[in-house]
């Protein structure tokens, strides 16, 4: 599915590449970056805690970095492919898939091997109320048809630039938010899965096995593994590793605990094992991460 360059796309300069274009609608005028400041304002976005929505047609050399936003960031690709970096190695998000980055997760996006990457995004300014640990702690990548969301954002943009109707704007906002929630909240999520991960999150230092975590959900290991793949988008042990690394990055950034102490708190027998795992996840040793200005 291709999207031709449209006249209402703004050309973005900066370090995004001369041919990258974007279409944005924002909730207020608090963001004064030159490529955002001229986009239309729709105050109704704030009713769903949305900071801005838009479409980006990225070209080679495109990079976008946003540190520690307050709310989740949703991105759905509908042409080409690009890379999302969330603490660890780049993850490819290609046509027909979407990614939800959790609250307070840095939004690092960049071109991969593709010659173009067209995606739609919804950035929230605050966390959702009542969301489970599964949705608030780990990124999620899964299949997703972006076209309805694309059309909804284009509709909102056109409405905001035309004969503005407050009721029509609110309907577009509700439609956009609803399309994101279709991705975020899979149907029939078993509450036992959420309770099990809440227990794990409160006791990350325990030497958890798949069998033990499944027992917290009162399920067989295979049934628990399958449901985790469906609701989280990763295997239980991979998700456990991600939770530990997220906790480690927070401790490194906000405390003076030694690396040995953090390693022990997260259940690693040897600090060297923890350091190797952290480097694989983030691309840096724990000591390098602690000294980085990205903290």
Secondary structure, 3 states (H helix, E strand, C coil): CCCCCCCCCEECCCCCCCCCEEEEEECCCCCCCHHHHCCEECHHHHHHCEEEEEEEEEECCCEEEECCCCCCEEEEEEEEEEEEECCCCCEEEECCEEEEECCCCCEEEEECCCCEEEEEEEEECCCCCCCCHHHHHCCEEEECCCHHHHHHHHHHHHHHHCCCCHHHHHHHHHHHHHHHHHHHCCCCCCHHHHHHHHHHHHCCCCCCCHHHHHHHCCCCHHHHHHHHHHHCCCCHHHHHHHHHHHHHHHHHHHCCCCHHHHHHHCCCCCHHHHHHHHHHHHCCCHHHHHHCCCC
